[in-house]
Amino acid sequence: MNDMNIPFTRPWLGVEEEAAAARVIHSGWVTQGPEVEAFEREFAEFVGAPCACAVSSCTAALHLALMAAGVQSGDEVVTVSHSFIATANAVRYCGATPVFVDIDPGTYNLNPAMVERAISSRTRAILCVHQMGMPCDLAAILPLARKRGILVVEDAACATGSEILWNGQWEKIGKPHGDVACFSFHPRKLLTTGDGGMITTRRPEWDRQFKLWRHHGMDLPDSARHKAKQILFEGYAALGYNYRLTDIQAAVGREQLKRIPAVVERRRAMGERYLSQLASIPGIGLPVEPAWAKTNWQSFCIRLPDGCRQLDVMQRLLDAGVASRRGVMNAHEEPAYGPEDWSCGCLKPECRCKPRSCARLHESETAKTGCILLPMFHGMTEEQQDWVVKSLADSVRGR
């Protein structure tokens, strides 16, 4: 009888994070302050970025990044539907229209070959996603964007610790290679602060703007007011938001950042083990890691054999004590996205697609219903991983 109970994921948090949070609580300064500033410096150094700004979530980061790129009402942003809905939502927060392109079926990332036909005179930016930690093909996307005078925002929510081969050298995602990159610190990510996000850029003027916007547009940092020897009053010259990260979160994030090299090393070893063992299961489609990419394996996505129902396989896995998740969602298939809320680049009057479906997004739709994500977390044992593989093999055979 099996007594396995394998969660889909589990954050790696320990006494170091507990002590860091307690230190801040006892300091009396628990909101945005010196810990946030230190976290920003350390994260920027880790990814090789000139500037970093901590915010309350990756959704907030994407919103501010698109604002800095000048995205506004009437504009279009080329992106993928095949991502967590926050990617497309951030475009709509700016009053712009997301123009969805299909994915590459091996990497689950935006297909560069389909980008150019999606660009119009209204395109303000390309929002590319490093899906599940797998770097997207920036070497193909960036030249096209530069040629057309379009800015590139990287949704790096899942990609802390991932790397890309750039001009012959391995560099971390987040340098950034586009104009700005946005990270998530949600509990499913390799680095978690409970929730939170980070924006990295090489543009200091953007970084200054981010730090204004995240704090209601206040033009006087709290740190400056606390250090001042005379009375200072703040002003609010621009409309801003409450997108701050707390010092408690930042202190936890600083400890988490120290763990990332070990976390990535472990997950890459688990990824190689999955690739080796799953190759023996007939019909299973394995993720593709291009030669120019090093994923952090934030999620391990497999494609089910033809004829396997996703729900049935996931239920059999759950019955065997293995938690899983369905393939990545598609924004255009959700009720929140009506016909006028998005585009695939075709003229709506000429479209013959069913509601919440698109012939141009075939690979995206197929991946959502034909893929599942397998458990992966730092403390996962080889025995647990072996059980996942065995259970999957049994599940796709209908046992």
N, C-alpha and C positions, 0 to 999 in steps of 0.2 A: 504493500500500500504506500502511495506517495504522500509524504508530509511536507513537500516543498511549498513555499509561499514566496514567490519571487516578485517583488514590486517592479513597476516599470522603471522607476528612477528613485534615487534617494540622495539628497545633497550631502556633501562631506563637510560637516561642521563639528568642531571640537572645543576643547577647553580654551584654545587660543582665541577663538571668536567670542566665547563667553567672557573671558577676561577683558578683551578689547571693549565689548559693550559695557561691561561694568565700570571700566575706567572712565568712559565718557559719561555715564550716568552720574558717577560720583564727582565729576568735574563741574557739573552744573551747566555746561554748555552742550546741549543735546541736539540743537537744530543746526542749520547750515553754518559751519565755522571752520576751525583749524583742521579738523579731521577730514572734512570734505576737500579742503585745499591740498592736504597731503596726499589724499587718495587720487586726486586729479594729476598731481605731479608724478606719482608712482605709476599710474596707469599709462600716462603719456610716454614715460620712459620705457615701459614694458613693450608697447607696440611700436615705438619709434616715431611718435607723432609730436609735432611742435606744441600743440595745444590740446587740452582736454577739459570738458565741462561736464560735471556730474548733474544728473537730473533724476526725476522721480520714476521714470520708466523709459523703455525704448520707444514706446508710442510717443511720449513727450519729445524724445530726441528726434524722431523722424519728423514730427510736426515742426519743430524749430529749424531743423536742417532744411526742410522744403521752404520755409519762410525765408531763410537766409538766401536760398537760391532764387528768390523772387517769385516763387509760385503763388499765383493768386487766381481769383475768380476768372473763368473763361480760358485758363491755360489747360494744357494736357501734360500728363506725366506718363511716360512709357514704363511699365512695370509688369509684374506677373500677378495673375489671379491665384496661382498655386503658392500660397504662403499664409501664415496666420493673418487674420482679417485686419489686424492693425496696420499692415503695410499699405493696403488700399485705403483704409480709413484715414490715415494721415494725409493722403492726397485730397480727400474730400473735405477734411478740416480746413484746408486752404481755399475751398470753393472751386477746386480744379477737378478735372475728369481723369480717372485712371484709364489708360489705354493698355489693355492686357495683351501680352504675347505669350506664346506657348513655351513649354520647357523642353530641355533635352531629356530624353527618357532614362539616360544612364546616371546623370548627376542630379537631376530634378531641379536644375537651375535654368534661368532665362536662356533661351536659345538665341545666340547672337545673330544667327542667319536670318532671324525673323524681325529684328529690331528696325531695320531701315524702312521697311514698308509701313511700320506703325508710326513713323515720324511725320508730323505735319508742320504747317507754319505756326501752329499754336503750341508745339511741344517746347516746354520750358526745361524739363529735366528727364533723366533716365534714373529710375529707382531700381537698382539691381539687388538681389537677395543672395547672400551666401547661405543657401538653404541647408538646414540641419548641420551646419558647420563646414560644408563642402564649399571651398572658394569657387565663385563664378568666374567666367572667362573674361576678366578685365582687360586682358591684352587684345581681345577682339572688340570689346565694347568701347573702350576709351578712345581709340583713334577715330571711330565713327562719330562719337559724341563731339570730340574736338573739331572735327571737320565741319560739323553742322553748328558749332557754337553752342552746344547744349551741356549743361552741368550734370555731373554724375554723383548721386547720393548712394552710398552703400548701406543696405540694411544688413548689418553684421550682428544681429541679435543673438545668433547661435554660435558665432565664430571666434570667441575669445580663445586665443592660442592657436588658431589655424594659420597656415602660412601659404604663401604663393611665391613661385620662382619668378623673380622680377629683375630683368637685366643681368641674368646670370647669378643672382644672389637670392637666398631664401629670406623673405621678409614677412613679418606678421601682418595679417589682416588688421586694418585700423591705422596704418601709417599716416593717413589713408592714401590709397592709390588714385581714387577719384577725388572729388572736392571735399567730401565729408563722409564720416562713417559713424554708425549708430549701433550701440550695444545694449543688450538686456542683461539684468542681474536677477531675473525671475528664478524661483527654485529649481526649474528644470534645466537651467543653464549650468555650465561648468563652474562659473563664479557667481555666487548668489549673495545678495544683501537682504533677502526676503522679497524685495522688489527694488527696482531702481534701474538706472541706465547711464550711459556715458556717450558724449559726442566728441569725436576727435577730428581735427582739421589742421591744415597747414596755413590757414588764413587767420591771422590774429584779430583782424577786424570782425570776422564772424564770431570768433570765440568771445570777444567782448560783448557782442550783441546777444549771444546765447545767455551769458551771465546776467545781462539785464532782463531779458525776457523771462527767465526761469523764476525771477523774484519780483513779479508784478511790475517790471520795468523800473525798479528802484535804482537810482543812479549812485547810491552810496552803499558799498558793501558793509555788512555788519562788522566785519573784522576791522575796517577802517574807523568806524564809529567807536568801537570798543578801545582802540589804541589812542584815540584822539585826546589831546590835553585841553581841548576847548570844545564848546558846544557846536555840534554840526547838525544840520537838518537835511534830510533827504528830499529828492524831488522825483517826480514820475513823468518823464517826458514822453514815454511811449507806452502803449497798451501792452501789458505783460500777463504772465500766467503764474499760477502756484505750482511750479514744476521743480521744487527744491528736493534735494536729497538730505536726509538728516545726518548729523554727526555720528549717531549710533550706527546707522547703516554703513557709513563710510569707514568707520573703525573696523566693522566686520569685513567689509570689502578689502581693506588693506591686508588683513590676515588671509583672506581667500586668495588674493593675488599671489601671495607667496606659495600657495599650493598648486598653482596652475601648471608649472612644468611637470610636476609629478602626476597630476591629473591627466594631462594630455598624453604623457608617456604610457600610462596605464591604459587609457582608452584606446590608444593606437594599437597596443598589444592585443586588447580584446577584439578590436576591429579585425585585425589580421587573423585571429583565431576563428571568428565568425566566418570570415571569407573562406578560410580553408575547410571548415567543417560543413558549412552549408552547401558547398560546391557539389557534395555527393547526393543532395536531394534533387531528384529529377524535376525539371521545370521551374525551379526557383530562380528568379532574376536577382542578381546581386548588384549593389551600387558600384559605380565606376569612379575611381579616384584618378584623375588625369596625372600625367607625369609631372606637370607643373604645379600640382596642388598637394598640400598636406592637410587633410581634414583633422579636426579634433574629435570626430565621431560623436558629436553632441547627440545625434540620434542615428540608429542603424536601421535603414529602410530596406525591406526586401519586397520583391514583386512576386505575387502568388502564381502558381501554375495555372494555365488555362483551365477553366471549369471549376475552380475553387471559389466558393462564396466567402467573401471577406468576413462577414458576420459569423458564419459557421466555424471558420478556422479560429477566429478570436475567441469564440465561446469554448471551443475544445481546449484551447490554450488555458483559458481561465479555469476550466474544470480541472486541468492538470496543475494548477497553482501558479500559472505564468500570466502576469499582466502584460497587455500589449496596447497599442493605439492604432487607430486607422491611419491610412495615408493622409498626407497633408491636405488640408481643406482648400477649397477654391472660393474666393470671394464672390465670383459671378454666379455661383449656384446658391447663394444664401438669400433669404427673403429681404434682407436689408439693402440688397442691390437690385433695384428695378431697372428696366430697359434704358432709362435716361441717366442712370448713375454711373455708367461705364461704357467703354467702347472696345472693340477689337480692331479698330482701324477701318472697318467697312462702313458703308453708308447704311444707316438703320432702315430706310425705306426699301433697300434691296435685300435685307437680311431675311433668310428663310429658316433660321434656326428656331427651335422650340424655346419657350421661356426658360430662363436660367440654364441655358445650354449654348454652346458655340462650336461650330465645326472647326474654327481656327484654333480652338483650345482642346483639341482631342487628347493630346498627351497628358495635359493637366487633369482632365476629367478621368482618364483611364488610371492615372496614378492614384487619385483619391480613392477610387473604389477597388483597385486591384493591388494595392500595397498595404503592408502593415509595418509598424515600427516595433522592434524587439527590445527587451529590457537591456539597459546598460547603465551602470553606475560604478563609482570608484571602488566600493567595497564588495563588488560582485566576485564570487569565487569561481574557480574553474568547474567545480562540481555543479554550481548553479547554471553556468553557461552551457555545460554539457546537457543538463536537463532541458534547457530551453530548446536546444537543437533537436534532441530526441522528441520532445513534445511537439515541435513544429513538424518534424517528419511524420509523426503519427497523425497529426491534425490534417495535413494536406492529403493524407491517404484515407481520411474519413473515419479514423478509429478514435 
